[in-house]
Amino acid sequence: MKKNRKLKRLTRSKHNMIMELINLCLKIQEGQDGEIECRNVLGKPAVFFEFSGHVAWLEIRVFENGWNPGLLHDEQFTFEIDGIFSKRKFKECRDYLLKLI
């Protein structure tokens, strides 16, 4: 029984960290009116958040000055959700995203 509670706490914690990253990604994409906007023009950051359920990983790619075809991302973070979820990498990603808001 104790093992099960510990597993649930770890899972809940990982879930909360992932949700925090999603919320930060969405916040970065907000326009002045608070609505999510397209960022295919240069000047404002564009964030790509991809969750792949078949392999249980997520990837965040950031284009600090907006996205255009052929541009390489400025930063990329990849997390294995079913493996060891690095809190260090989470904090690094979170801090980076916070700077873009």
Backbone as JSON, one array per atom type, in Angstrom:
{
  "sequence": "MKKNRKLKRLTRSKHNMIMELINLCLKIQEGQDGEIECRNVLGKPAVFFEFSGHVAWLEIRVFENGWNPGLLHDEQFTFEIDGIFSKRKFKECRDYLLKLI",
  "N": [[0.83, -1.2, 0.0], [1.93, 1.3, 0.81], [3.88, 1.65, -1.15], [2.34, 2.04, -3.42], [1.09, 4.54, -2.85], [3.33, 6.2, -2.85], [4.14, 5.98, -5.52], [1.92, 7.15, -6.78], [2.19, 9.79, -5.82], [4.61, 10.55, -7.05], [3.89, 10.34, -9.73], [1.84, 12.25, -9.86], [3.31, 14.54, -9.3], [5.04, 14.65, -11.53], [3.13, 14.95, -13.51], [2.1, 17.48, -12.79], [4.36, 19.07, -13.29], [4.63, 18.79, -16.06], [2.21, 19.93, -16.89], [2.66, 22.54, -16.06], [4.68, 23.31, -17.83], [3.26, 23.18, -20.26], [1.36, 25.2, -19.81], [3.07, 27.44, -19.65], [4.09, 27.47, -22.26], [1.74, 28.06, -23.7], [1.17, 30.58, -22.61], [3.3, 32.11, -23.6], [2.56, 32.26, -26.25], [0.46, 34.02, -26.27], [-1.31, 36.88, -27.38], [-1.63, 40.5, -27.13], [-4.26, 40.76, -26.43], [-4.73, 38.54, -24.97], [-5.43, 36.24, -26.25], [-4.5, 33.17, -27.91], [-2.09, 33.3, -30.42], [-1.0, 33.1, -33.89], [2.38, 32.6, -34.8], [3.99, 33.08, -37.14], [5.36, 35.09, -38.19], [8.21, 37.14, -38.01], [9.61, 38.35, -34.94], [8.21, 37.89, -32.51], [8.28, 35.36, -29.95], [7.88, 31.89, -30.88], [6.46, 28.83, -29.97], [6.8, 25.36, -30.06], [5.1, 22.59, -29.0], [5.18, 19.28, -28.48], [3.62, 16.26, -27.88], [4.15, 12.87, -27.74], [2.39, 10.18, -27.54], [2.71, 7.47, -28.16], [5.33, 6.81, -27.64], [5.73, 7.97, -25.26], [6.91, 10.58, -24.75], [7.82, 14.07, -24.61], [8.35, 17.05, -26.43], [9.74, 20.26, -26.6], [10.14, 22.98, -28.61], [11.7, 26.04, -29.31], [11.42, 29.07, -30.99], [12.85, 31.93, -30.85], [12.42, 34.42, -32.11], [10.12, 34.14, -33.6], [8.55, 31.94, -36.04], [9.55, 30.68, -39.17], [9.53, 29.02, -42.35], [12.29, 26.87, -42.76], [13.86, 27.98, -40.77], [15.94, 27.25, -38.0], [15.31, 25.98, -34.73], [15.81, 27.84, -31.69], [16.14, 26.76, -29.2], [15.74, 23.55, -27.66], [13.95, 21.11, -25.87], [13.69, 17.89, -24.61], [11.75, 15.37, -23.15], [11.55, 12.28, -21.52], [8.8, 10.7, -20.61], [7.91, 8.29, -19.5], [10.2, 7.29, -18.48], [13.03, 8.25, -16.57], [12.26, 11.27, -15.34], [13.75, 14.18, -15.65], [14.29, 16.45, -13.17], [16.06, 18.53, -13.1], [16.37, 19.2, -15.8], [13.74, 19.93, -16.29], [13.53, 22.26, -14.68], [15.42, 23.88, -15.96], [14.22, 24.18, -18.5], [11.76, 25.36, -17.74], [12.68, 27.79, -16.56], [13.87, 28.98, -18.78], [11.63, 29.3, -20.49], [10.11, 31.05, -18.93], [11.6, 33.39, -19.13], [10.89, 34.25, -21.62], [8.36, 35.24, -21.5]],
  "CA": [[0.0, 0.0, 0.0], [2.79, 2.47, 0.86], [4.53, 1.77, -2.45], [1.35, 2.59, -4.34], [0.93, 5.96, -2.55], [4.54, 6.88, -3.29], [4.07, 6.01, -6.97], [0.91, 8.15, -7.14], [2.77, 11.11, -5.57], [5.59, 10.81, -8.09], [3.15, 10.54, -10.97], [1.15, 13.53, -9.74], [4.33, 15.57, -9.39], [5.45, 14.7, -12.93], [1.98, 15.51, -14.21], [2.06, 18.92, -12.51], [5.47, 19.72, -13.98], [4.28, 18.82, -17.49], [1.15, 20.93, -17.06], [3.28, 23.85, -15.91], [5.36, 23.61, -19.09], [2.21, 23.45, -21.25], [0.81, 26.53, -19.52], [4.06, 28.45, -20.03], [4.1, 27.52, -23.73], [0.54, 28.78, -24.13], [1.31, 31.98, -22.19], [4.22, 32.75, -24.54], [1.85, 32.45, -27.53], [-0.66, 34.96, -26.12], [-1.2, 38.25, -27.88], [-1.97, 41.53, -26.15], [-5.65, 40.56, -26.0], [-4.81, 37.32, -24.17], [-5.75, 35.1, -27.11], [-3.38, 32.49, -28.52], [-1.95, 33.79, -31.78], [-0.01, 32.51, -34.78], [3.68, 33.26, -34.75], [4.75, 32.77, -38.35], [6.04, 36.31, -38.59], [9.33, 37.36, -37.11], [9.48, 39.4, -33.94], [7.73, 37.37, -31.23], [8.62, 33.94, -29.85], [6.94, 30.83, -31.24], [6.79, 27.62, -29.22], [6.22, 24.1, -30.54], [5.0, 21.62, -27.92], [4.73, 18.03, -29.08], [3.53, 15.08, -27.01], [4.02, 11.64, -28.51], [1.9, 9.16, -26.62], [3.14, 6.11, -28.5], [6.64, 6.58, -27.03], [5.67, 8.67, -23.97], [7.87, 11.67, -24.57], [7.37, 15.35, -25.09], [9.42, 17.9, -26.93], [9.43, 21.68, -26.7], [11.11, 23.7, -29.44], [11.43, 27.47, -29.22], [11.95, 29.99, -31.99], [12.76, 33.16, -30.05], [11.95, 35.55, -32.9], [9.05, 33.69, -34.48], [8.84, 30.79, -36.9], [9.46, 30.76, -40.62], [10.08, 27.79, -42.93], [13.73, 26.84, -42.94], [14.57, 28.43, -39.59], [16.2, 26.27, -36.95], [14.89, 26.42, -33.41], [16.86, 28.39, -30.83], [16.3, 25.86, -28.05], [14.92, 22.34, -27.7], [13.94, 20.3, -24.65], [13.0, 16.62, -24.8], [11.53, 14.67, -21.88], [10.99, 10.93, -21.54], [7.82, 10.72, -19.53], [7.81, 7.0, -18.82], [11.51, 6.99, -17.9], [13.42, 9.17, -15.52], [11.89, 12.64, -15.7], [14.79, 15.0, -15.04], [13.84, 17.71, -12.55], [17.03, 19.55, -13.5], [16.0, 19.62, -17.16], [12.46, 20.63, -16.15], [13.8, 23.61, -14.17], [16.11, 24.6, -17.03], [13.2, 24.5, -19.48], [10.82, 26.31, -17.12], [13.34, 29.09, -16.42], [14.03, 29.51, -20.13], [10.31, 29.74, -20.96], [9.71, 32.22, -18.14], [12.3, 34.57, -19.66], [10.26, 34.66, -22.88], [7.02, 35.81, -21.23]],
  "C": [[0.87, 1.26, 0.0], [3.47, 2.71, -0.49], [3.59, 2.44, -3.44], [1.15, 4.09, -4.11], [2.14, 6.75, -3.04], [4.53, 7.02, -4.81], [3.06, 7.06, -7.43], [1.44, 9.56, -6.93], [3.76, 11.48, -6.65], [4.9, 11.11, -9.41], [2.46, 11.89, -10.96], [2.15, 14.68, -9.9], [4.79, 15.74, -10.83], [4.34, 15.34, -13.77], [1.92, 17.03, -14.01], [3.18, 19.66, -13.22], [5.18, 19.84, -15.48], [3.21, 19.87, -17.74], [1.7, 22.35, -16.92], [3.99, 24.25, -17.21], [4.35, 23.93, -20.2], [1.66, 24.86, -21.05], [1.78, 27.64, -19.89], [4.12, 28.59, -21.55], [2.9, 28.31, -24.25], [0.63, 30.27, -23.78], [2.23, 32.74, -23.15], [3.51, 33.08, -25.84], [0.71, 33.45, -27.45], [-0.32, 36.31, -26.73], [-1.57, 39.23, -26.8], [-3.39, 41.36, -25.63], [-5.82, 39.29, -25.18], [-5.14, 36.08, -24.97], [-4.46, 34.49, -27.67], [-3.29, 32.95, -29.98], [-0.89, 33.03, -32.57], [1.29, 33.29, -34.66], [4.51, 32.86, -35.95], [5.29, 34.04, -38.99], [7.13, 36.58, -37.57], [9.03, 38.47, -36.12], [9.04, 38.92, -32.57], [8.04, 35.88, -31.16], [7.49, 33.01, -30.28], [7.41, 29.55, -30.56], [6.07, 26.43, -29.84], [6.25, 23.13, -29.35], [4.42, 20.36, -28.52], [4.76, 16.9, -28.05], [3.31, 13.87, -27.89], [3.66, 10.5, -27.57], [2.4, 7.76, -26.91], [4.53, 5.79, -27.93], [6.78, 7.31, -25.69], [6.8, 9.67, -23.79], [7.25, 12.96, -25.07], [8.59, 16.17, -25.49], [8.91, 19.33, -27.03], [10.55, 22.31, -27.52], [10.71, 25.17, -29.44], [12.16, 28.21, -30.33], [11.78, 31.38, -31.37], [12.2, 34.35, -30.82], [10.87, 35.18, -33.89], [9.52, 32.58, -35.4], [8.68, 31.18, -38.36], [10.01, 29.46, -41.18], [11.6, 27.91, -43.11], [14.53, 27.34, -41.74], [14.79, 27.27, -38.63], [15.76, 26.84, -35.61], [16.1, 26.94, -32.63], [17.15, 27.47, -29.65], [15.34, 24.69, -28.2], [15.08, 21.58, -26.4], [13.13, 19.04, -24.93], [12.93, 15.89, -23.46], [10.97, 13.28, -22.15], [10.07, 10.8, -20.34], [7.75, 9.4, -18.79], [9.14, 6.57, -18.21], [11.79, 7.93, -16.74], [13.15, 10.59, -16.01], [12.82, 13.57, -14.94], [14.23, 16.31, -14.48], [14.79, 18.84, -12.91], [16.68, 20.1, -14.87], [14.67, 20.38, -17.14], [12.71, 22.08, -15.71], [14.5, 24.47, -15.22], [15.11, 25.06, -18.09], [12.25, 25.56, -18.94], [11.44, 27.71, -17.03], [13.52, 29.76, -17.78], [12.71, 30.06, -20.67], [9.85, 30.99, -20.21], [10.37, 33.49, -18.65], [11.63, 35.11, -20.93], [8.88, 35.32, -22.69], [7.12, 37.32, -21.04]]
}
